[in-house]
């Protein structure tokens, strides 16, 4: 068993704009703008974002 976990991006053509890629590039101000009022969670990296389009494997937060 390898320790590698495969995470699929739901929108690979836009992957370069996702938070995980912005973080790799060190674009912290851009990330701050896209996470100021989060409503979505990425199931790959647990990042939260304002818009689902900013995440690889998003789902909306569940309000209780």
PDBQT receptor file of N, H, CA, C and O in Angstrom, charges set to zero:
ATOM      1  N   UNK A   1       0.853  -1.190   0.000  1.00  0.00    +0.000 N 
ATOM      2  CA  UNK A   1       0.000   0.000   0.000  1.00  0.00    +0.000 C 
ATOM      3  C   UNK A   1       0.887   1.238   0.000  1.00  0.00    +0.000 C 
ATOM      4  O   UNK A   1       1.738   1.391   0.877  1.00  0.00    +0.000 OA
ATOM      5  N   UNK A   2       0.702   2.096  -0.947  1.00  0.00    +0.000 N 
ATOM      6  H   UNK A   2       0.011   1.972  -1.659  1.00  0.00    +0.000 HD
ATOM      7  CA  UNK A   2       1.488   3.327  -0.992  1.00  0.00    +0.000 C 
ATOM      8  C   UNK A   2       0.803   4.403  -0.168  1.00  0.00    +0.000 C 
ATOM      9  O   UNK A   2      -0.400   4.315   0.082  1.00  0.00    +0.000 OA
ATOM     10  N   UNK A   3       1.535   5.403   0.253  1.00  0.00    +0.000 N 
ATOM     11  H   UNK A   3       2.511   5.474   0.050  1.00  0.00    +0.000 HD
ATOM     12  CA  UNK A   3       0.984   6.495   1.035  1.00  0.00    +0.000 C 
ATOM     13  C   UNK A   3       0.386   7.590   0.179  1.00  0.00    +0.000 C 
ATOM     14  O   UNK A   3      -0.024   8.627   0.701  1.00  0.00    +0.000 OA
ATOM     15  N   UNK A   4       0.329   7.379  -1.125  1.00  0.00    +0.000 N 
ATOM     16  H   UNK A   4       0.662   6.537  -1.548  1.00  0.00    +0.000 HD
ATOM     17  CA  UNK A   4      -0.176   8.391  -2.040  1.00  0.00    +0.000 C 
ATOM     18  C   UNK A   4      -1.701   8.370  -2.071  1.00  0.00    +0.000 C 
ATOM     19  O   UNK A   4      -2.316   7.316  -2.234  1.00  0.00    +0.000 OA
ATOM     20  N   UNK A   5      -2.297   9.538  -1.915  1.00  0.00    +0.000 N 
ATOM     21  H   UNK A   5      -1.797  10.394  -1.783  1.00  0.00    +0.000 HD
ATOM     22  CA  UNK A   5      -3.746   9.674  -2.004  1.00  0.00    +0.000 C 
ATOM     23  C   UNK A   5      -4.043  10.456  -3.269  1.00  0.00    +0.000 C 
ATOM     24  O   UNK A   5      -3.494  11.538  -3.474  1.00  0.00    +0.000 OA
ATOM     25  N   UNK A   6      -4.906   9.920  -4.118  1.00  0.00    +0.000 N 
ATOM     26  H   UNK A   6      -5.352   9.040  -3.951  1.00  0.00    +0.000 HD
ATOM     27  CA  UNK A   6      -5.258  10.603  -5.356  1.00  0.00    +0.000 C 
ATOM     28  C   UNK A   6      -6.445  11.521  -5.106  1.00  0.00    +0.000 C 
ATOM     29  O   UNK A   6      -7.477  11.094  -4.588  1.00  0.00    +0.000 OA
ATOM     30  N   UNK A   7      -6.291  12.772  -5.475  1.00  0.00    +0.000 N 
ATOM     31  H   UNK A   7      -5.453  13.120  -5.896  1.00  0.00    +0.000 HD
ATOM     32  CA  UNK A   7      -7.365  13.753  -5.348  1.00  0.00    +0.000 C 
ATOM     33  C   UNK A   7      -7.712  14.249  -6.739  1.00  0.00    +0.000 C 
ATOM     34  O   UNK A   7      -6.866  14.805  -7.440  1.00  0.00    +0.000 OA
ATOM     35  N   UNK A   8      -8.925  14.051  -7.123  1.00  0.00    +0.000 N 
ATOM     36  H   UNK A   8      -9.612  13.600  -6.553  1.00  0.00    +0.000 HD
ATOM     37  CA  UNK A   8      -9.348  14.486  -8.444  1.00  0.00    +0.000 C 
ATOM     38  C   UNK A   8      -9.893  15.903  -8.398  1.00  0.00    +0.000 C 
ATOM     39  O   UNK A   8     -10.631  16.274  -7.485  1.00  0.00    +0.000 OA
ATOM     40  N   UNK A   9      -9.523  16.670  -9.380  1.00  0.00    +0.000 N 
ATOM     41  H   UNK A   9      -8.923  16.368 -10.121  1.00  0.00    +0.000 HD
ATOM     42  CA  UNK A   9     -10.044  18.019  -9.550  1.00  0.00    +0.000 C 
ATOM     43  C   UNK A   9     -11.285  17.920 -10.421  1.00  0.00    +0.000 C 
ATOM     44  O   UNK A   9     -11.249  17.317 -11.493  1.00  0.00    +0.000 OA
ATOM     45  N   UNK A  10     -12.383  18.510  -9.964  1.00  0.00    +0.000 N 
ATOM     46  H   UNK A  10     -12.413  19.001  -9.093  1.00  0.00    +0.000 HD
ATOM     47  CA  UNK A  10     -13.648  18.457 -10.702  1.00  0.00    +0.000 C 
ATOM     48  C   UNK A  10     -13.622  19.345 -11.947  1.00  0.00    +0.000 C 
ATOM     49  O   UNK A  10     -14.451  19.179 -12.842  1.00  0.00    +0.000 OA
ATOM     50  N   UNK A  11     -12.683  20.282 -12.009  1.00  0.00    +0.000 N 
ATOM     51  H   UNK A  11     -12.010  20.418 -11.282  1.00  0.00    +0.000 HD
ATOM     52  CA  UNK A  11     -12.584  21.195 -13.138  1.00  0.00    +0.000 C 
ATOM     53  C   UNK A  11     -11.113  21.407 -13.498  1.00  0.00    +0.000 C 
ATOM     54  O   UNK A  11     -10.570  22.485 -13.256  1.00  0.00    +0.000 OA
ATOM     55  N   UNK A  12     -10.460  20.387 -14.074  1.00  0.00    +0.000 N 
ATOM     56  H   UNK A  12     -10.901  19.511 -14.270  1.00  0.00    +0.000 HD
ATOM     57  CA  UNK A  12      -9.014  20.480 -14.329  1.00  0.00    +0.000 C 
ATOM     58  C   UNK A  12      -8.602  21.596 -15.282  1.00  0.00    +0.000 C 
ATOM     59  O   UNK A  12      -7.468  22.070 -15.207  1.00  0.00    +0.000 OA
ATOM     60  N   UNK A  13      -9.484  22.029 -16.171  1.00  0.00    +0.000 N 
ATOM     61  H   UNK A  13     -10.405  21.644 -16.232  1.00  0.00    +0.000 HD
ATOM     62  CA  UNK A  13      -9.117  23.115 -17.083  1.00  0.00    +0.000 C 
ATOM     63  C   UNK A  13      -8.934  24.438 -16.345  1.00  0.00    +0.000 C 
ATOM     64  O   UNK A  13      -8.245  25.327 -16.845  1.00  0.00    +0.000 OA
ATOM     65  N   UNK A  14      -9.533  24.584 -15.176  1.00  0.00    +0.000 N 
ATOM     66  H   UNK A  14     -10.093  23.861 -14.770  1.00  0.00    +0.000 HD
ATOM     67  CA  UNK A  14      -9.405  25.804 -14.373  1.00  0.00    +0.000 C 
ATOM     68  C   UNK A  14      -8.534  25.586 -13.136  1.00  0.00    +0.000 C 
ATOM     69  O   UNK A  14      -8.484  26.449 -12.259  1.00  0.00    +0.000 OA
ATOM     70  N   UNK A  15      -7.852  24.449 -13.053  1.00  0.00    +0.000 N 
ATOM     71  H   UNK A  15      -7.893  23.748 -13.765  1.00  0.00    +0.000 HD
ATOM     72  CA  UNK A  15      -7.104  24.097 -11.852  1.00  0.00    +0.000 C 
ATOM     73  C   UNK A  15      -6.066  25.145 -11.457  1.00  0.00    +0.000 C 
ATOM     74  O   UNK A  15      -5.833  25.356 -10.267  1.00  0.00    +0.000 OA
ATOM     75  N   UNK A  16      -5.451  25.795 -12.413  1.00  0.00    +0.000 N 
ATOM     76  H   UNK A  16      -5.640  25.624 -13.380  1.00  0.00    +0.000 HD
ATOM     77  CA  UNK A  16      -4.425  26.793 -12.106  1.00  0.00    +0.000 C 
ATOM     78  C   UNK A  16      -4.993  27.970 -11.325  1.00  0.00    +0.000 C 
ATOM     79  O   UNK A  16      -4.227  28.752 -10.760  1.00  0.00    +0.000 OA
ATOM     80  N   UNK A  17      -6.323  28.119 -11.277  1.00  0.00    +0.000 N 
ATOM     81  H   UNK A  17      -6.945  27.484 -11.736  1.00  0.00    +0.000 HD
ATOM     82  CA  UNK A  17      -6.965  29.221 -10.549  1.00  0.00    +0.000 C 
ATOM     83  C   UNK A  17      -7.490  28.792  -9.179  1.00  0.00    +0.000 C 
ATOM     84  O   UNK A  17      -8.036  29.616  -8.445  1.00  0.00    +0.000 OA
ATOM     85  N   UNK A  18      -7.335  27.522  -8.827  1.00  0.00    +0.000 N 
ATOM     86  H   UNK A  18      -6.892  26.852  -9.423  1.00  0.00    +0.000 HD
ATOM     87  CA  UNK A  18      -7.841  27.024  -7.551  1.00  0.00    +0.000 C 
ATOM     88  C   UNK A  18      -6.919  27.441  -6.413  1.00  0.00    +0.000 C 
ATOM     89  O   UNK A  18      -5.736  27.704  -6.627  1.00  0.00    +0.000 OA
ATOM     90  N   UNK A  19      -7.467  27.499  -5.203  1.00  0.00    +0.000 N 
ATOM     91  H   UNK A  19      -8.429  27.285  -5.029  1.00  0.00    +0.000 HD
ATOM     92  CA  UNK A  19      -6.711  27.966  -4.044  1.00  0.00    +0.000 C 
ATOM     93  C   UNK A  19      -5.432  27.181  -3.809  1.00  0.00    +0.000 C 
ATOM     94  O   UNK A  19      -4.420  27.761  -3.417  1.00  0.00    +0.000 OA
ATOM     95  N   UNK A  20      -5.456  25.874  -4.039  1.00  0.00    +0.000 N 
ATOM     96  H   UNK A  20      -6.278  25.402  -4.358  1.00  0.00    +0.000 HD
ATOM     97  CA  UNK A  20      -4.242  25.078  -3.821  1.00  0.00    +0.000 C 
ATOM     98  C   UNK A  20      -3.104  25.550  -4.724  1.00  0.00    +0.000 C 
ATOM     99  O   UNK A  20      -1.947  25.562  -4.304  1.00  0.00    +0.000 OA
ATOM    100  N   UNK A  21      -3.417  25.933  -5.943  1.00  0.00    +0.000 N 
ATOM    101  H   UNK A  21      -4.357  25.923  -6.284  1.00  0.00    +0.000 HD
ATOM    102  CA  UNK A  21      -2.391  26.410  -6.869  1.00  0.00    +0.000 C 
ATOM    103  C   UNK A  21      -1.961  27.835  -6.538  1.00  0.00    +0.000 C 
ATOM    104  O   UNK A  21      -0.783  28.173  -6.652  1.00  0.00    +0.000 OA
ATOM    105  N   UNK A  22      -2.905  28.661  -6.132  1.00  0.00    +0.000 N 
ATOM    106  H   UNK A  22      -3.862  28.387  -6.039  1.00  0.00    +0.000 HD
ATOM    107  CA  UNK A  22      -2.552  30.025  -5.721  1.00  0.00    +0.000 C 
ATOM    108  C   UNK A  22      -1.625  29.987  -4.512  1.00  0.00    +0.000 C 
ATOM    109  O   UNK A  22      -0.698  30.791  -4.410  1.00  0.00    +0.000 OA
ATOM    110  N   UNK A  23      -1.877  29.044  -3.588  1.00  0.00    +0.000 N 
ATOM    111  H   UNK A  23      -2.629  28.391  -3.671  1.00  0.00    +0.000 HD
ATOM    112  CA  UNK A  23      -1.016  28.897  -2.416  1.00  0.00    +0.000 C 
ATOM    113  C   UNK A  23       0.390  28.478  -2.828  1.00  0.00    +0.000 C 
ATOM    114  O   UNK A  23       1.370  29.000  -2.296  1.00  0.00    +0.000 OA
ATOM    115  N   UNK A  24       0.502  27.548  -3.761  1.00  0.00    +0.000 N 
ATOM    116  H   UNK A  24      -0.294  27.123  -4.192  1.00  0.00    +0.000 HD
ATOM    117  CA  UNK A  24       1.826  27.120  -4.256  1.00  0.00    +0.000 C 
ATOM    118  C   UNK A  24       2.603  28.283  -4.863  1.00  0.00    +0.000 C 
ATOM    119  O   UNK A  24       3.828  28.344  -4.759  1.00  0.00    +0.000 OA
ATOM    120  N   UNK A  25       1.881  29.203  -5.497  1.00  0.00    +0.000 N 
ATOM    121  H   UNK A  25       0.886  29.153  -5.581  1.00  0.00    +0.000 HD
ATOM    122  CA  UNK A  25       2.509  30.359  -6.135  1.00  0.00    +0.000 C 
ATOM    123  C   UNK A  25       2.772  31.499  -5.155  1.00  0.00    +0.000 C 
ATOM    124  O   UNK A  25       3.389  32.500  -5.518  1.00  0.00    +0.000 OA
ATOM    125  N   UNK A  26       2.305  31.350  -3.909  1.00  0.00    +0.000 N 
ATOM    126  H   UNK A  26       1.805  30.536  -3.614  1.00  0.00    +0.000 HD
ATOM    127  CA  UNK A  26       2.525  32.381  -2.899  1.00  0.00    +0.000 C 
ATOM    128  C   UNK A  26       1.638  33.600  -3.052  1.00  0.00    +0.000 C 
ATOM    129  O   UNK A  26       1.991  34.677  -2.571  1.00  0.00    +0.000 OA
ATOM    130  N   UNK A  27       0.498  33.462  -3.705  1.00  0.00    +0.000 N 
ATOM    131  H   UNK A  27       0.211  32.588  -4.095  1.00  0.00    +0.000 HD
ATOM    132  CA  UNK A  27      -0.398  34.591  -3.952  1.00  0.00    +0.000 C 
ATOM    133  C   UNK A  27      -1.363  34.784  -2.779  1.00  0.00    +0.000 C 
ATOM    134  O   UNK A  27      -2.570  34.586  -2.919  1.00  0.00    +0.000 OA
ATOM    135  N   UNK A  28      -0.820  35.170  -1.628  1.00  0.00    +0.000 N 
ATOM    136  H   UNK A  28       0.161  35.331  -1.515  1.00  0.00    +0.000 HD
ATOM    137  CA  UNK A  28      -1.593  35.244  -0.391  1.00  0.00    +0.000 C 
ATOM    138  C   UNK A  28      -2.674  36.318  -0.408  1.00  0.00    +0.000 C 
ATOM    139  O   UNK A  28      -3.747  36.117   0.161  1.00  0.00    +0.000 OA
ATOM    140  N   UNK A  29      -2.414  37.446  -1.046  1.00  0.00    +0.000 N 
ATOM    141  H   UNK A  29      -1.543  37.609  -1.508  1.00  0.00    +0.000 HD
ATOM    142  CA  UNK A  29      -3.435  38.495  -1.127  1.00  0.00    +0.000 C 
ATOM    143  C   UNK A  29      -4.625  38.032  -1.959  1.00  0.00    +0.000 C 
ATOM    144  O   UNK A  29      -5.771  38.319  -1.609  1.00  0.00    +0.000 OA
ATOM    145  N   UNK A  30      -4.371  37.326  -3.046  1.00  0.00    +0.000 N 
ATOM    146  H   UNK A  30      -3.441  37.093  -3.330  1.00  0.00    +0.000 HD
ATOM    147  CA  UNK A  30      -5.452  36.787  -3.887  1.00  0.00    +0.000 C 
ATOM    148  C   UNK A  30      -6.255  35.750  -3.098  1.00  0.00    +0.000 C 
ATOM    149  O   UNK A  30      -7.482  35.714  -3.184  1.00  0.00    +0.000 OA
ATOM    150  N   UNK A  31      -5.569  34.923  -2.344  1.00  0.00    +0.000 N 
ATOM    151  H   UNK A  31      -4.572  34.953  -2.275  1.00  0.00    +0.000 HD
ATOM    152  CA  UNK A  31      -6.256  33.921  -1.521  1.00  0.00    +0.000 C 
ATOM    153  C   UNK A  31      -7.137  34.608  -0.485  1.00  0.00    +0.000 C 
ATOM    154  O   UNK A  31      -8.272  34.185  -0.266  1.00  0.00    +0.000 OA
ATOM    155  N   UNK A  32      -6.635  35.656   0.153  1.00  0.00    +0.000 N 
ATOM    156  H   UNK A  32      -5.713  36.000  -0.025  1.00  0.00    +0.000 HD
ATOM    157  CA  UNK A  32      -7.409  36.384   1.160  1.00  0.00    +0.000 C 
ATOM    158  C   UNK A  32      -8.694  36.945   0.569  1.00  0.00    +0.000 C 
ATOM    159  O   UNK A  32      -9.739  36.926   1.220  1.00  0.00    +0.000 OA
ATOM    160  N   UNK A  33      -8.624  37.441  -0.649  1.00  0.00    +0.000 N 
ATOM    161  H   UNK A  33      -7.776  37.457  -1.178  1.00  0.00    +0.000 HD
ATOM    162  CA  UNK A  33      -9.806  37.969  -1.327  1.00  0.00    +0.000 C 
ATOM    163  C   UNK A  33     -10.833  36.875  -1.586  1.00  0.00    +0.000 C 
ATOM    164  O   UNK A  33     -12.036  37.102  -1.459  1.00  0.00    +0.000 OA
ATOM    165  N   UNK A  34     -10.358  35.694  -1.947  1.00  0.00    +0.000 N 
ATOM    166  H   UNK A  34      -9.381  35.510  -2.050  1.00  0.00    +0.000 HD
ATOM    167  CA  UNK A  34     -11.247  34.588  -2.310  1.00  0.00    +0.000 C 
ATOM    168  C   UNK A  34     -11.747  33.778  -1.106  1.00  0.00    +0.000 C 
ATOM    169  O   UNK A  34     -12.528  32.841  -1.266  1.00  0.00    +0.000 OA
ATOM    170  N   UNK A  35     -11.292  34.144   0.096  1.00  0.00    +0.000 N 
ATOM    171  H   UNK A  35     -10.657  34.906   0.226  1.00  0.00    +0.000 HD
ATOM    172  CA  UNK A  35     -11.699  33.404   1.292  1.00  0.00    +0.000 C 
ATOM    173  C   UNK A  35     -12.282  34.300   2.377  1.00  0.00    +0.000 C 
ATOM    174  O   UNK A  35     -12.390  33.878   3.529  1.00  0.00    +0.000 OA
ATOM    175  N   UNK A  36     -12.655  35.521   2.035  1.00  0.00    +0.000 N 
ATOM    176  H   UNK A  36     -12.567  35.864   1.100  1.00  0.00    +0.000 HD
ATOM    177  CA  UNK A  36     -13.129  36.490   3.024  1.00  0.00    +0.000 C 
ATOM    178  C   UNK A  36     -14.500  36.160   3.596  1.00  0.00    +0.000 C 
ATOM    179  O   UNK A  36     -14.811  36.570   4.714  1.00  0.00    +0.000 OA
ATOM    180  N   UNK A  37     -15.327  35.430   2.855  1.00  0.00    +0.000 N 
ATOM    181  H   UNK A  37     -15.075  35.098   1.947  1.00  0.00    +0.000 HD
ATOM    182  CA  UNK A  37     -16.672  35.068   3.297  1.00  0.00    +0.000 C 
ATOM    183  C   UNK A  37     -16.983  33.653   2.788  1.00  0.00    +0.000 C 
ATOM    184  O   UNK A  37     -17.827  33.480   1.908  1.00  0.00    +0.000 OA
ATOM    185  N   UNK A  38     -16.303  32.650   3.340  1.00  0.00    +0.000 N 
ATOM    186  H   UNK A  38     -15.617  32.790   4.054  1.00  0.00    +0.000 HD
ATOM    187  CA  UNK A  38     -16.397  31.303   2.766  1.00  0.00    +0.000 C 
ATOM    188  C   UNK A  38     -17.762  30.654   2.933  1.00  0.00    +0.000 C 
ATOM    189  O   UNK A  38     -18.456  30.839   3.932  1.00  0.00    +0.000 OA
ATOM    190  N   UNK A  39     -18.113  29.888   1.910  1.00  0.00    +0.000 N 
ATOM    191  H   UNK A  39     -17.549  29.738   1.098  1.00  0.00    +0.000 HD
ATOM    192  CA  UNK A  39     -19.350  29.120   1.927  1.00  0.00    +0.000 C 
ATOM    193  C   UNK A  39     -19.162  27.729   1.353  1.00  0.00    +0.000 C 
ATOM    194  O   UNK A  39     -20.109  26.944   1.291  1.00  0.00    +0.000 OA
ATOM    195  N   UNK A  40     -17.924  27.416   0.925  1.00  0.00    +0.000 N 
ATOM    196  H   UNK A  40     -17.155  28.053   0.975  1.00  0.00    +0.000 HD
ATOM    197  CA  UNK A  40     -17.625  26.127   0.289  1.00  0.00    +0.000 C 
ATOM    198  C   UNK A  40     -16.361  25.531   0.893  1.00  0.00    +0.000 C 
ATOM    199  O   UNK A  40     -15.450  26.253   1.298  1.00  0.00    +0.000 OA
ATOM    200  N   UNK A  41     -16.319  24.211   0.948  1.00  0.00    +0.000 N 
ATOM    201  H   UNK A  41     -17.059  23.624   0.620  1.00  0.00    +0.000 HD
ATOM    202  CA  UNK A  41     -15.196  23.468   1.496  1.00  0.00    +0.000 C 
ATOM    203  C   UNK A  41     -14.668  22.505   0.448  1.00  0.00    +0.000 C 
ATOM    204  O   UNK A  41     -15.449  21.861  -0.254  1.00  0.00    +0.000 OA
ATOM    205  N   UNK A  42     -13.349  22.402   0.334  1.00  0.00    +0.000 N 
ATOM    206  H   UNK A  42     -12.715  22.925   0.903  1.00  0.00    +0.000 HD
ATOM    207  CA  UNK A  42     -12.729  21.454  -0.588  1.00  0.00    +0.000 C 
ATOM    208  C   UNK A  42     -12.523  20.124   0.136  1.00  0.00    +0.000 C 
ATOM    209  O   UNK A  42     -11.929  20.082   1.213  1.00  0.00    +0.000 OA
ATOM    210  N   UNK A  43     -13.010  19.056  -0.456  1.00  0.00    +0.000 N 
ATOM    211  H   UNK A  43     -13.492  19.090  -1.331  1.00  0.00    +0.000 HD
ATOM    212  CA  UNK A  43     -12.857  17.731   0.138  1.00  0.00    +0.000 C 
ATOM    213  C   UNK A  43     -11.459  17.156  -0.083  1.00  0.00    +0.000 C 
ATOM    214  O   UNK A  43     -11.127  16.122   0.497  1.00  0.00    +0.000 OA
ATOM    215  N   UNK A  44     -10.644  17.796  -0.899  1.00  0.00    +0.000 N 
ATOM    216  H   UNK A  44     -10.914  18.636  -1.370  1.00  0.00    +0.000 HD
ATOM    217  CA  UNK A  44      -9.265  17.342  -1.108  1.00  0.00    +0.000 C 
ATOM    218  C   UNK A  44      -8.329  17.908  -0.048  1.00  0.00    +0.000 C 
ATOM    219  O   UNK A  44      -7.544  17.168   0.545  1.00  0.00    +0.000 OA
ATOM    220  N   UNK A  45      -8.406  19.214   0.194  1.00  0.00    +0.000 N 
ATOM    221  H   UNK A  45      -9.044  19.815  -0.287  1.00  0.00    +0.000 HD
ATOM    222  CA  UNK A  45      -7.419  19.861   1.070  1.00  0.00    +0.000 C 
ATOM    223  C   UNK A  45      -8.036  20.590   2.260  1.00  0.00    +0.000 C 
ATOM    224  O   UNK A  45      -7.314  21.178   3.064  1.00  0.00    +0.000 OA
ATOM    225  N   UNK A  46      -9.356  20.557   2.381  1.00  0.00    +0.000 N 
ATOM    226  H   UNK A  46      -9.943  20.079   1.727  1.00  0.00    +0.000 HD
ATOM    227  CA  UNK A  46     -10.091  21.217   3.467  1.00  0.00    +0.000 C 
ATOM    228  C   UNK A  46     -10.016  22.742   3.421  1.00  0.00    +0.000 C 
ATOM    229  O   UNK A  46     -10.331  23.401   4.413  1.00  0.00    +0.000 OA
ATOM    230  N   UNK A  47      -9.612  23.306   2.308  1.00  0.00    +0.000 N 
ATOM    231  H   UNK A  47      -9.357  22.771   1.502  1.00  0.00    +0.000 HD
ATOM    232  CA  UNK A  47      -9.617  24.761   2.167  1.00  0.00    +0.000 C 
ATOM    233  C   UNK A  47     -11.061  25.237   2.077  1.00  0.00    +0.000 C 
ATOM    234  O   UNK A  47     -11.935  24.501   1.618  1.00  0.00    +0.000 OA
ATOM    235  N   UNK A  48     -11.309  26.461   2.515  1.00  0.00    +0.000 N 
ATOM    236  H   UNK A  48     -10.600  27.058   2.888  1.00  0.00    +0.000 HD
ATOM    237  CA  UNK A  48     -12.634  27.056   2.363  1.00  0.00    +0.000 C 
ATOM    238  C   UNK A  48     -12.519  28.268   1.450  1.00  0.00    +0.000 C 
ATOM    239  O   UNK A  48     -11.493  28.947   1.421  1.00  0.00    +0.000 OA
ATOM    240  N   UNK A  49     -13.584  28.526   0.709  1.00  0.00    +0.000 N 
ATOM    241  H   UNK A  49     -14.418  27.975   0.733  1.00  0.00    +0.000 HD
ATOM    242  CA  UNK A  49     -13.574  29.618  -0.270  1.00  0.00    +0.000 C 
ATOM    243  C   UNK A  49     -14.956  30.233  -0.383  1.00  0.00    +0.000 C 
ATOM    244  O   UNK A  49     -15.960  29.627  -0.009  1.00  0.00    +0.000 OA
ATOM    245  N   UNK A  50     -14.986  31.454  -0.911  1.00  0.00    +0.000 N 
ATOM    246  H   UNK A  50     -14.171  31.947  -1.216  1.00  0.00    +0.000 HD
ATOM    247  CA  UNK A  50     -16.254  32.141  -1.152  1.00  0.00    +0.000 C 
ATOM    248  C   UNK A  50     -17.066  31.463  -2.246  1.00  0.00    +0.000 C 
ATOM    249  O   UNK A  50     -18.290  31.371  -2.148  1.00  0.00    +0.000 OA
ATOM    250  N   UNK A  51     -16.384  30.986  -3.293  1.00  0.00    +0.000 N 
ATOM    251  H   UNK A  51     -15.390  31.062  -3.372  1.00  0.00    +0.000 HD
ATOM    252  CA  UNK A  51     -17.035  30.406  -4.465  1.00  0.00    +0.000 C 
ATOM    253  C   UNK A  51     -16.557  28.976  -4.686  1.00  0.00    +0.000 C 
ATOM    254  O   UNK A  51     -15.387  28.672  -4.452  1.00  0.00    +0.000 OA
ATOM    255  N   UNK A  52     -17.437  28.107  -5.127  1.00  0.00    +0.000 N 
ATOM    256  H   UNK A  52     -18.387  28.354  -5.318  1.00  0.00    +0.000 HD
ATOM    257  CA  UNK A  52     -17.073  26.723  -5.420  1.00  0.00    +0.000 C 
ATOM    258  C   UNK A  52     -16.017  26.641  -6.522  1.00  0.00    +0.000 C 
ATOM    259  O   UNK A  52     -15.199  25.721  -6.529  1.00  0.00    +0.000 OA
ATOM    260  N   UNK A  53     -16.029  27.590  -7.446  1.00  0.00    +0.000 N 
ATOM    261  H   UNK A  53     -16.693  28.337  -7.441  1.00  0.00    +0.000 HD
ATOM    262  CA  UNK A  53     -15.089  27.586  -8.573  1.00  0.00    +0.000 C 
ATOM    263  C   UNK A  53     -13.626  27.730  -8.147  1.00  0.00    +0.000 C 
ATOM    264  O   UNK A  53     -12.725  27.483  -8.948  1.00  0.00    +0.000 OA
ATOM    265  N   UNK A  54     -13.384  28.124  -6.908  1.00  0.00    +0.000 N 
ATOM    266  H   UNK A  54     -14.116  28.326  -6.257  1.00  0.00    +0.000 HD
ATOM    267  CA  UNK A  54     -12.019  28.312  -6.423  1.00  0.00    +0.000 C 
ATOM    268  C   UNK A  54     -11.431  27.043  -5.806  1.00  0.00    +0.000 C 
ATOM    269  O   UNK A  54     -10.304  27.065  -5.311  1.00  0.00    +0.000 OA
ATOM    270  N   UNK A  55     -12.179  25.937  -5.830  1.00  0.00    +0.000 N 
ATOM    271  H   UNK A  55     -13.094  25.919  -6.232  1.00  0.00    +0.000 HD
ATOM    272  CA  UNK A  55     -11.758  24.696  -5.177  1.00  0.00    +0.000 C 
ATOM    273  C   UNK A  55     -11.803  23.523  -6.134  1.00  0.00    +0.000 C 
ATOM    274  O   UNK A  55     -12.568  23.525  -7.099  1.00  0.00    +0.000 OA
ATOM    275  N   UNK A  56     -10.982  22.521  -5.865  1.00  0.00    +0.000 N 
ATOM    276  H   UNK A  56     -10.361  22.519  -5.082  1.00  0.00    +0.000 HD
ATOM    277  CA  UNK A  56     -10.920  21.332  -6.723  1.00  0.00    +0.000 C 
ATOM    278  C   UNK A  56     -12.115  20.394  -6.554  1.00  0.00    +0.000 C 
ATOM    279  O   UNK A  56     -12.642  19.867  -7.533  1.00  0.00    +0.000 OA
ATOM    280  N   UNK A  57     -12.533  20.192  -5.312  1.00  0.00    +0.000 N 
ATOM    281  H   UNK A  57     -12.105  20.620  -4.517  1.00  0.00    +0.000 HD
ATOM    282  CA  UNK A  57     -13.578  19.211  -5.011  1.00  0.00    +0.000 C 
ATOM    283  C   UNK A  57     -14.527  19.843  -3.971  1.00  0.00    +0.000 C 
ATOM    284  O   UNK A  57     -14.540  19.435  -2.809  1.00  0.00    +0.000 OA
ATOM    285  N   UNK A  58     -15.320  20.843  -4.403  1.00  0.00    +0.000 N 
ATOM    286  H   UNK A  58     -15.309  21.174  -5.346  1.00  0.00    +0.000 HD
ATOM    287  CA  UNK A  58     -16.087  21.639  -3.445  1.00  0.00    +0.000 C 
ATOM    288  C   UNK A  58     -17.457  21.057  -3.081  1.00  0.00    +0.000 C 
ATOM    289  O   UNK A  58     -18.052  20.273  -3.820  1.00  0.00    +0.000 OA
ATOM    290  N   UNK A  59     -17.919  21.480  -1.908  1.00  0.00    +0.000 N 
ATOM    291  H   UNK A  59     -17.435  22.117  -1.308  1.00  0.00    +0.000 HD
ATOM    292  CA  UNK A  59     -19.311  21.297  -1.530  1.00  0.00    +0.000 C 
ATOM    293  C   UNK A  59     -19.665  22.458  -0.607  1.00  0.00    +0.000 C 
ATOM    294  O   UNK A  59     -18.792  22.991   0.079  1.00  0.00    +0.000 OA
ATOM    295  N   UNK A  60     -20.937  22.853  -0.582  1.00  0.00    +0.000 N 
ATOM    296  H   UNK A  60     -21.646  22.420  -1.139  1.00  0.00    +0.000 HD
ATOM    297  CA  UNK A  60     -21.330  23.958   0.276  1.00  0.00    +0.000 C 
ATOM    298  C   UNK A  60     -21.273  23.555   1.748  1.00  0.00    +0.000 C 
ATOM    299  O   UNK A  60     -21.424  22.381   2.087  1.00  0.00    +0.000 OA
ATOM    300  N   UNK A  61     -21.053  24.536   2.610  1.00  0.00    +0.000 N 
ATOM    301  H   UNK A  61     -20.930  25.489   2.334  1.00  0.00    +0.000 HD
ATOM    302  CA  UNK A  61     -21.113  24.277   4.045  1.00  0.00    +0.000 C 
ATOM    303  C   UNK A  61     -22.524  23.845   4.396  1.00  0.00    +0.000 C 
ATOM    304  O   UNK A  61     -23.487  24.259   3.750  1.00  0.00    +0.000 OA
ATOM    305  N   UNK A  62     -22.642  23.039   5.385  1.00  0.00    +0.000 N 
ATOM    306  H   UNK A  62     -21.860  22.703   5.910  1.00  0.00    +0.000 HD
ATOM    307  CA  UNK A  62     -23.958  22.624   5.879  1.00  0.00    +0.000 C 
ATOM    308  C   UNK A  62     -24.310  23.521   7.056  1.00  0.00    +0.000 C 
ATOM    309  O   UNK A  62     -23.589  23.560   8.053  1.00  0.00    +0.000 OA
ATOM    310  N   UNK A  63     -25.420  24.240   6.937  1.00  0.00    +0.000 N 
ATOM    311  H   UNK A  63     -26.006  24.208   6.127  1.00  0.00    +0.000 HD
ATOM    312  CA  UNK A  63     -25.892  25.106   8.025  1.00  0.00    +0.000 C 
ATOM    313  C   UNK A  63     -26.744  24.287   8.972  1.00  0.00    +0.000 C 
ATOM    314  O   UNK A  63     -27.665  23.586   8.553  1.00  0.00    +0.000 OA
ATOM    315  N   UNK A  64     -26.429  24.383  10.243  1.00  0.00    +0.000 N 
ATOM    316  H   UNK A  64     -25.681  24.953  10.583  1.00  0.00    +0.000 HD
ATOM    317  CA  UNK A  64     -27.214  23.651  11.256  1.00  0.00    +0.000 C 
ATOM    318  C   UNK A  64     -27.929  24.605  12.156  1.00  0.00    +0.000 C 
ATOM    319  O   UNK A  64     -28.638  24.179  13.068  1.00  0.00    +0.000 OA
TER     320      UNK A  64
